[in-house]
């Protein structure tokens, strides 16, 4: 199966439409210099650029963050939240440990042995040793033997490191085709017959591991027919192994299916130890965890040697436990140390993109990987115009190289769930290890990676921008100073709100990975003079401030007081305020009021409500912002704050009185009266459709009346409220007015 490299159309259905002030998906001009492109992009997009509201931005972060970061809430932030929805984000040390990697000093050999690709006779002792460890399905293997005996030549195809070479040698060994000679893999198909007829190096069995083929020199059926004739003359046999990317013409290879990891491990342990020890080792918890992962047979064989050392008291249980992680690190290093022939630059770019977009739509990953490929090409050869092949990419082969899989799953979008064809690593740890390896192990790639991340941050799709942030979070965990200087700070100080928001998410996710010093950075930015940095800190506080609500609210009060500098608080002259910044502060308080530590947040807001005018505005505006949100984000879903009030009132909890007090403050303050009445009017319309909301409002409204003026204000609202689209007053208004009147 083939797929277009850009695959833009297939990816366009992903993750919702651009938010207000956002651009369309970035196409990326490979010929344009990064600096010029970024400057031109920022100038063009600054006009009309508006910040995405904090609530929908939080939703995008929850919907599109990678699995390794577990965004959406866990015990670290208090577990379940208001109405079962997840209004915070959380992470854990597990992902951070994966990023930092193992601390072992032991070096294991996972790579291809020199014998795999060298020419010469395979020693009989090697064949005997392999026979002792060889595991296979005997019925399938017997059919292969029959085919080889009949046709004299078999092409065995399968992914790398699945035991193809061992299977090839065992086929010849079972046929007693001795001696066995290994031919060099760089033998061209046309010269293969000549080597078989070499009288100085005659053998009964021949094996070619990973025969080199090219588009202009494929392995064709005539090559096999000629080889068969030559083998018949010598009464010999040939087994050729090929990988997923081999170029074959008119040839149907035999698919090699490797044995299970547990069977291979058991066989190796029996050879290395005894039956009793084997059973004991297989019962170890780290062994069970190892076998649950996707490990290659070479890694299983190496693991058996570690278990042997453990049984001999030469290694501790920590060495056993971390071996799985060590094998992942070795695989990632191998990918990026291989030359262009084994892992081309385009495939390396795809690996990086897959690490960033793990469990994302395949077409989107492929499209964006080619942007990175173009940037990497410019670094390798700045004089060459970057070129991206449009066709010819085989999805299955590409994913085999990446030890990944494709699957169907629904993706959350603004239009509802949409079925997507997605791709993910078989082992979720690979993405974190790979990003760390590229950033810290291959610094020459950093300019290309930074430019690519900038392109992702400017993309109009929420998923793309979120994954740009999550990628930077991993880089920040691995190397905070460089990531701050090269990526996060330039985004945070950008004139574009879109880039600032990606910086917010990057810092939030880095903090949830336990990257160092993020709260310290936010505190410094919030109290600094740079408005861009302060904006980023304010928005980040809304997402992670629930961890330390008192310190967070103190920082937000400091920020709003900064906005009030130069105004006359006594006269109420607030026209000169930066309303956009005040709105961001309110939205952060809004998220905190719907976080797991909401009770503590509410109490702190009320405790400092009368400190000064800025503290009052912060509490009231944040409260009214939180009043907008509904259960399940449904139009007529119960307001989340009203549900909280009803729950607290039924349990005689303090939150009910505190919520009522904030309502009275909002209705009394001339700056917020209109907005407060609008929110109450919206709740009345919801109550007309939802009985639970009506009951909760019937409990709340009497609590808002402590003076005749408050009674008059609410009565007037209930008499004059209009239905949807200017329709007559909803019937619920009259019922609530009766409740309010009877409560006097």
Secondary structure, 3 states (H helix, E strand, C coil): CEECCCCHHHHCCCCCCCCCCCCCCCCCCCCCCHHHHHHHHHHHHHCCCCCCCHHHHHHHHHHHCCHHHCCCCCHHHCCCCHHHCCCCCCCCHHHHHHHHCCCCCCCCCCCCCHHHHCCEEECHHHHHHHHHHCCCCHHHHHHHHHHHHHHCEEEEECCCCCCHHHHHHHHHHHCCCCCEEEECCCCCHHHHHHHHCCHHHCCCEEEEECCCCECCECEEHHHHHHHHHHHHHHCCEEEEEECCCCCEECCCCEECCCCCHHHHHHHHHHHHCCHHHHHHHHCCHHHHHHHHCCCCHHHHHHHHHHHHHHHCCCCCHHHHHHHHHHHHHHHHHHHHHCCCCCCCHHHHHHHHHHHHCCCEEHHHHHHHHHHHHHHHHHHHCCCCCCCCCCCCEEHHHHHHHCCEEEEEEEECCCCCCEEEEEEEECCCHHHHHHHHHHHHHCHHHHHHHHHHHHHHHCCCCHHHHHHHHHHHHHHHHHCHHHHHHHHHHHHHCCCCHHHHHHHHHHHHHHHHCCCCCHHHHHHHHHHCCCHHHHHHHHHHHHHHHHHHHHHHHHHHHHHHHHHHCCCCCCCCCCCCCCHHHHHHHHHHHHHHHCCCCHHHHHHHHHHCCCCCHHHHHHHHHHHHHHCCCEHHHCCCCCEHHHHHHHHHHHCCCHHHHHHHHHHHHHHHCCCCHHHHHHHHHHHHHHHCCCHHHHHHHHHHHHHCCCCHHHHHHHHHHHHHCCCHHHCCCCHHHHHHHHHHHHCC
